[in-house]
Amino acid sequence: MIISIDISLYPLNEDYIAPIKGFIAALKSTEGLIVTTNKMSTQIRGESDVIFDLLKSEVPKVFEENRAAFVIKAIKGSD
């Protein structure tokens, strides 16, 4: 199933740019996803299994090194 995710990462430390850039780089390096960024959030479009597996592996990595908050919205896309 194709889905779209709108995700915002808010690192709660002084060095907030590096974790955001690292997270976006991980998203962009995943084959089969369309990743679009703007100043407020990142949009990801692709197969739901691929997106959720990616978030399952990458979100804990952010939390291991940062105190942070994620805001995630998901919508089913057209196939």
Buried (B, 14 or more C-beta within 10 A) or exposed (E): EEBBBBBEBEBEEEEBEEBBEBBBEBBEEBEEBEBEEEEEBBBBBBBBEBBEEBBEEBBEEBEEEBEBEEEEEBEEBEE
